[in-house]
């Protein structure tokens, strides 16, 4: 699937079709949502699928927002346009945000959408997370996928392990034992530490590819360590 199959843009509200019987409002006070949208002037993009035959957009998610936009007199709305192939995964992401799915579903859906060509910014918008957080999720998923067996994944889904535990276990020394609760999951501070190491590694590899002598790089590392130790001593004194 080409990247161009998925996009985000402003579309006319009049061009959006709401499938009959599919949506019901879960807001007890829809007027509050409408007022908040009008005051804040912030609109989370709708999720739609383009219907070529009717030259219309089929609503996938955002029914309440759409009703408020109509009530507020809006003529257009930002929307993430997905292909029919992506609808299943988008729905999984949306359901996770609403507490109807487990952590593995979110990780699997993000991975599938990125593999299908969706821009990471669009995925982040759907799940209401930052681009960096989505990168952490996808790195965690790929680490897990490289180690876990089908029975391990079945255990994760049957027990609906939370996203936080999956991300933490992906950085554990023994991922499988962490998943089954036999070892302690890696803390957020450890994850940040590992992330910093990966960034240093990337910079070093880049410098080497650019032809910087390895001896020069090593000397710079020692200089940085010495500088850190001096600053540490001065603060301690």
Secondary structure as UniProt FT lines:
FT   HELIX           3..5
FT   STRAND          7..12
FT   HELIX           13..15
FT   STRAND          16..17
FT   TURN            20..22
FT   HELIX           30..40
FT   STRAND          46..51
FT   TURN            52..55
FT   STRAND          56..61
FT   HELIX           63..71
FT   TURN            72..73
FT   STRAND          76..82
FT   HELIX           84..86
FT   HELIX           87..97
FT   TURN            98..99
FT   HELIX           103..115
FT   TURN            116..117
FT   HELIX           120..127
FT   HELIX           131..145
FT   TURN            146..147
FT   HELIX           150..158
FT   TURN            159..160
FT   HELIX           163..169
FT   TURN            170..171
FT   HELIX           175..179
FT   TURN            180..181
FT   HELIX           188..209
FT   TURN            210..211
FT   HELIX           214..236
//
